[in-house]
């Protein structure tokens, strides 16, 4: 388990990302599967359609729970 606020780091280092809602009643908002193998080539990963779809999904979620 790793906790980070860096979305790029979460995508490149994880098998799953657990998105939490806001405090004080924080709960699990979503659990996302990361489709990239490990170790991943970050350059190749960042050029993929899947990376940007996942990145945008996470950023949209975080914007809803600011």
C-alpha positions as CSV (number, residue, x, y, z in Angstrom):
1,X,0.0,0.0,0.0
2,X,1.2,3.5,-0.9
3,X,-0.5,6.8,-0.2
4,X,0.2,9.7,-2.6
5,X,-1.3,12.8,-3.8
6,X,0.6,12.6,-7.1
7,X,-1.8,11.1,-9.8
8,X,1.0,10.4,-12.2
9,X,2.9,8.5,-9.5
10,X,-0.2,6.5,-8.5
11,X,-0.8,5.4,-12.1
12,X,2.8,4.5,-12.8
13,X,3.4,2.6,-9.6
14,X,0.1,0.9,-8.8
15,X,-2.0,-2.1,-9.8
16,X,-5.1,-0.4,-8.3
17,X,-6.0,3.1,-7.2
18,X,-8.4,3.7,-4.3
19,X,-9.9,7.1,-4.5
20,X,-11.2,8.5,-1.2
21,X,-14.0,11.1,-0.7
22,X,-13.5,14.1,1.6
23,X,-13.0,14.2,5.3
24,X,-14.2,14.1,8.0
25,X,-16.5,11.2,6.8
26,X,-14.0,10.0,4.2
27,X,-15.0,6.7,2.5
28,X,-13.8,4.8,-0.5
29,X,-15.2,6.6,-3.5
30,X,-13.9,4.3,-6.3
31,X,-11.4,1.6,-6.9
32,X,-9.7,1.7,-10.3
33,X,-7.7,-1.0,-12.0
34,X,-4.4,0.2,-13.6
35,X,-3.9,-1.5,-16.9
36,X,-0.1,-1.2,-17.1
37,X,2.4,-3.9,-16.4
38,X,5.2,-3.5,-13.9
39,X,7.8,-2.3,-14.2
40,X,6.3,0.1,-16.7
41,X,8.1,2.3,-19.2
42,X,6.8,5.7,-18.1
43,X,7.5,7.3,-21.4
44,X,5.5,4.7,-23.4
45,X,2.7,4.7,-20.7
46,X,2.3,8.5,-21.0
47,X,1.8,8.2,-24.7
48,X,-1.1,5.7,-24.5
49,X,-4.8,6.5,-24.7
50,X,-5.4,4.4,-21.6
51,X,-3.1,6.6,-19.5
52,X,-5.0,9.8,-20.4
53,X,-8.4,8.2,-19.9
54,X,-7.3,7.0,-16.4
55,X,-5.6,10.3,-15.6
56,X,-8.7,12.3,-16.6
57,X,-11.0,10.0,-14.7
58,X,-9.0,10.4,-11.5
59,X,-8.7,14.2,-11.9
60,X,-12.5,14.5,-12.5
61,X,-13.2,12.5,-9.4
62,X,-10.8,14.7,-7.3
63,X,-12.5,17.8,-8.7
64,X,-15.9,16.6,-7.6
65,X,-14.6,16.1,-4.0
66,X,-12.6,19.3,-3.5
